Amino acid sequence: MYSSQFEYKSSDGLDMEKNNIKNTLDSQAGRLFALSVVLFVLYLVGVGYAFSADRMLGQTLLGAFFANAFGGRAAGVGLCIGFEMNLLTTICCNLFFETVVVFFCYSLFLFSMNHYIKSRLLNKALLNVEKKALKYQDMISRYGWMGVFIFVMLPLPGTGPVAGSFIAYFLNFSIKRNFVCVLSGTLVAIVLWTIFFDFLNEHISMIHVVIAMILMVAAIYLAKLVRNWFVLKSNKGH
């Protein structure tokens, strides 16, 4: 009798867990997360093909994605230009990289806002990014769509498409309006960075040294940023 009741409760719990997973995957956040994963898989397939056709191109695409994701669009664009990728391909690739990163981070943000994510460490990191975004909300809200667009486009610490998408969320932008605004600002920024690095490439013989310095600065900034998210904030909470 006891065993039967236990099995019944276990079955109920399992069904509830399955329903929760299904609801999560069917949510806006779940669909966006799935899309980001699909885009990343397509990227990996593209990198694999590039390695088979041109090893240097494969290395450039691989390095540029991680430079962009962890060091910002300037690092990604600079690496592409430094390895002699043409301007249009540089712009398209880096816009694709930024799109994958924004979709992924925004889906995690939505998971967190809807309490789907129960990782304390990840929630703290997302909360810290959210707080940084909220610092600019009042100023940006006066200009609406254009305010978010300029915020995303500007090459300043703390700005960019991920924080911009969070601000657009708090300004009650629809997801379509949010991404059109954020990715438009990102595209303009990438075009400007591409023109800038192409100019350096044409006029400075030590362009690879300049790019290496930018990547180093970006890596140091990222290390400090991650430490602030996961260490300093968690210490303040104790």
C-alpha positions as CSV (number, residue, x, y, z in Angstrom):
1,M,0.0,0.0,0.0
2,Y,2.8,2.4,1.0
3,S,4.8,1.5,-2.1
4,S,1.8,2.2,-4.3
5,Q,1.2,5.6,-2.8
6,F,4.9,6.4,-3.2
7,E,4.9,5.4,-6.8
8,Y,1.8,7.5,-7.4
9,K,3.4,10.6,-5.8
10,S,6.6,10.0,-7.7
11,S,4.6,9.7,-11.0
12,D,2.8,13.0,-10.1
13,G,6.0,14.7,-9.4
14,L,7.5,13.5,-12.7
15,D,4.5,14.6,-14.7
16,M,4.7,18.0,-13.0
17,E,8.4,18.3,-13.8
18,K,7.7,17.4,-17.5
19,N,5.0,20.0,-17.7
20,N,7.3,22.6,-16.2
21,I,10.0,21.8,-18.7
22,K,7.5,21.9,-21.6
23,N,6.1,25.2,-20.4
24,T,9.6,26.6,-20.2
25,L,10.5,25.5,-23.7
26,D,7.2,26.8,-25.1
27,S,7.7,30.2,-23.5
28,Q,9.2,33.2,-25.3
29,A,12.4,32.7,-23.4
30,G,12.6,29.0,-24.3
31,R,12.0,29.7,-28.0
32,L,14.7,32.4,-28.0
33,F,17.1,30.2,-26.2
34,A,16.5,27.4,-28.7
35,L,17.0,29.9,-31.6
36,S,20.3,31.0,-30.1
37,V,21.4,27.3,-29.9
38,V,20.4,26.7,-33.5
39,L,22.3,29.7,-34.7
40,F,25.4,28.7,-32.7
41,V,25.2,25.2,-34.2
42,L,25.0,26.7,-37.7
43,Y,28.1,28.8,-36.7
44,L,30.0,25.7,-35.7
45,V,29.0,24.0,-39.0
46,G,30.2,27.1,-40.9
47,V,33.5,27.1,-39.0
48,G,34.0,23.4,-39.7
49,Y,33.4,24.0,-43.4
50,A,35.8,27.0,-43.3
51,F,38.6,24.9,-41.7
52,S,38.2,22.3,-44.5
53,A,38.3,24.9,-47.3
54,D,40.7,27.5,-45.8
55,R,42.4,26.9,-42.4
56,M,43.1,30.6,-41.9
57,L,39.5,31.5,-42.5
58,G,38.4,28.9,-40.0
59,Q,40.8,30.2,-37.4
60,T,39.7,33.8,-38.0
61,L,36.0,32.9,-37.6
62,L,36.7,30.9,-34.5
63,G,38.8,33.6,-32.9
64,A,36.5,36.4,-34.0
65,F,33.5,34.9,-32.4
66,F,35.1,34.5,-29.0
67,A,36.9,37.8,-29.3
68,N,33.5,39.4,-30.0
69,A,31.6,37.5,-27.3
70,F,34.1,38.1,-24.5
71,G,35.9,41.2,-25.6
72,G,33.3,43.2,-27.5
73,R,32.6,44.1,-31.1
74,A,35.8,46.1,-31.5
75,A,37.9,43.0,-30.6
76,G,35.9,40.9,-33.1
77,V,36.1,43.4,-35.9
78,G,39.7,44.1,-35.3
79,L,40.7,40.5,-35.4
80,C,38.8,40.0,-38.7
81,I,40.5,43.0,-40.3
82,G,43.8,42.0,-39.0
83,F,43.5,38.7,-40.7
84,E,42.6,40.3,-44.0
85,M,38.9,39.4,-44.1
86,N,37.0,41.7,-46.6
87,L,34.9,44.5,-45.1
88,L,31.4,43.1,-46.0
89,T,32.2,39.7,-44.6
90,T,33.6,41.3,-41.5
91,I,30.4,43.3,-41.0
92,C,28.1,40.3,-41.6
93,C,30.1,37.9,-39.4
94,N,30.3,40.2,-36.5
95,L,26.6,41.1,-36.7
96,F,25.8,37.4,-36.7
97,F,28.1,36.9,-33.6
98,E,26.4,39.7,-31.8
99,T,22.9,38.4,-32.7
100,V,23.8,35.0,-31.2
101,V,25.1,36.5,-28.0
102,V,22.2,38.9,-27.6
103,F,19.6,36.1,-28.2
104,F,21.3,33.8,-25.7
105,C,21.8,36.4,-23.0
106,Y,18.3,37.9,-23.4
107,S,16.8,34.4,-23.1
108,L,18.7,33.8,-19.9
109,F,17.5,37.2,-18.7
110,L,13.9,36.3,-19.4
111,F,14.4,32.9,-17.7
112,S,15.6,34.8,-14.6
113,M,12.8,37.4,-14.7
114,N,10.3,34.5,-14.8
115,H,12.1,32.5,-12.1
116,Y,12.8,29.6,-14.4
117,I,16.6,29.7,-13.6
118,K,17.4,28.6,-10.0
119,S,21.2,29.0,-10.2
120,R,22.2,31.5,-7.5
121,L,25.5,32.3,-9.2
122,L,23.9,32.9,-12.6
123,N,21.1,34.9,-11.1
124,K,23.5,37.1,-9.3
125,A,25.4,37.8,-12.6
126,L,22.2,38.6,-14.4
127,L,21.0,40.8,-11.6
128,N,24.3,42.8,-11.7
129,V,23.9,43.3,-15.5
130,E,20.3,44.3,-14.9
131,K,21.4,46.9,-12.3
132,K,23.9,48.4,-14.7
133,A,21.2,48.7,-17.3
134,L,18.8,50.3,-14.9
135,K,21.3,53.0,-14.1
136,Y,20.8,54.4,-17.6
137,Q,17.1,53.7,-17.9
138,D,15.8,57.2,-16.8
139,M,18.2,59.0,-19.1
140,I,17.4,56.8,-22.1
141,S,13.7,56.6,-21.5
142,R,13.4,60.3,-22.5
143,Y,14.5,59.5,-26.0
144,G,12.7,56.1,-26.4
145,W,13.8,54.0,-29.3
146,M,16.5,56.5,-30.4
147,G,17.9,56.5,-26.8
148,V,18.4,52.7,-26.8
149,F,19.8,52.8,-30.3
150,I,22.5,55.4,-29.4
151,F,23.2,53.6,-26.1
152,V,23.9,50.4,-28.0
153,M,25.9,52.1,-30.7
154,L,28.3,54.0,-28.4
155,P,31.6,52.3,-27.7
156,L,31.7,53.0,-24.0
157,P,32.1,50.6,-21.0
158,G,28.8,49.2,-19.9
159,T,27.0,49.9,-23.1
160,G,26.3,47.5,-25.9
161,P,23.5,45.3,-27.2
162,V,23.1,43.0,-24.2
163,A,22.6,45.8,-21.7
164,G,20.6,47.7,-24.4
165,S,18.2,44.8,-24.8
166,F,17.6,44.7,-21.0
167,I,16.9,48.5,-20.9
168,A,14.4,48.0,-23.8
169,Y,12.7,45.3,-21.8
170,F,12.2,47.7,-18.8
171,L,10.9,50.4,-21.3
172,N,8.3,47.8,-22.3
173,F,9.5,47.4,-25.8
174,S,8.0,44.4,-27.6
175,I,10.6,41.8,-28.4
176,K,10.5,42.6,-32.1
177,R,10.9,46.3,-31.4
178,N,13.6,45.5,-28.9
179,F,15.8,43.5,-31.3
180,V,15.2,45.8,-34.3
181,C,16.5,48.7,-32.2
182,V,19.4,46.8,-30.6
183,L,20.6,45.1,-33.7
184,S,20.3,48.3,-35.8
185,G,22.5,50.1,-33.3
186,T,24.9,47.1,-33.3
187,L,25.1,47.2,-37.1
188,V,26.0,50.9,-37.2
189,A,28.6,50.4,-34.5
190,I,30.1,47.4,-36.4
191,V,30.3,49.4,-39.6
192,L,32.0,52.2,-37.9
193,W,34.5,49.9,-36.2
194,T,35.2,48.2,-39.5
195,I,35.9,51.5,-41.2
196,F,38.2,52.5,-38.4
197,F,40.2,49.3,-38.4
198,D,40.4,49.3,-42.2
199,F,41.8,52.8,-42.0
200,L,44.4,51.6,-39.5
201,N,45.2,48.6,-41.6
202,E,45.8,50.9,-44.6
203,H,47.9,53.5,-42.7
204,I,49.6,51.6,-39.9
205,S,52.1,48.8,-40.7
206,M,51.9,47.5,-37.1
207,I,48.1,46.9,-37.2
208,H,48.5,43.4,-35.6
209,V,50.2,45.0,-32.6
210,V,47.4,47.5,-32.2
211,I,44.8,44.7,-32.4
212,A,46.7,42.6,-29.9
213,M,46.8,45.5,-27.5
214,I,43.0,46.0,-27.9
215,L,42.4,42.3,-27.3
216,M,44.6,42.5,-24.2
217,V,42.7,45.5,-22.8
218,A,39.4,43.8,-23.6
219,A,40.5,40.6,-21.8
220,I,41.6,42.6,-18.7
221,Y,38.3,44.5,-18.7
222,L,36.3,41.3,-19.0
223,A,38.2,39.6,-16.2
224,K,37.5,42.5,-13.9
225,L,33.9,42.6,-15.0
226,V,33.4,38.9,-14.3
227,R,35.1,39.2,-10.9
228,N,32.8,42.1,-10.0
229,W,29.7,40.0,-11.0
230,F,30.5,36.8,-9.3
231,V,32.8,37.8,-6.4
232,L,32.3,41.3,-5.2
233,K,28.5,41.2,-5.5
234,S,28.2,37.9,-3.7
235,N,30.5,39.2,-0.9
236,K,28.2,42.2,-0.4
237,G,25.3,39.9,-0.1
238,H,26.8,38.1,2.9
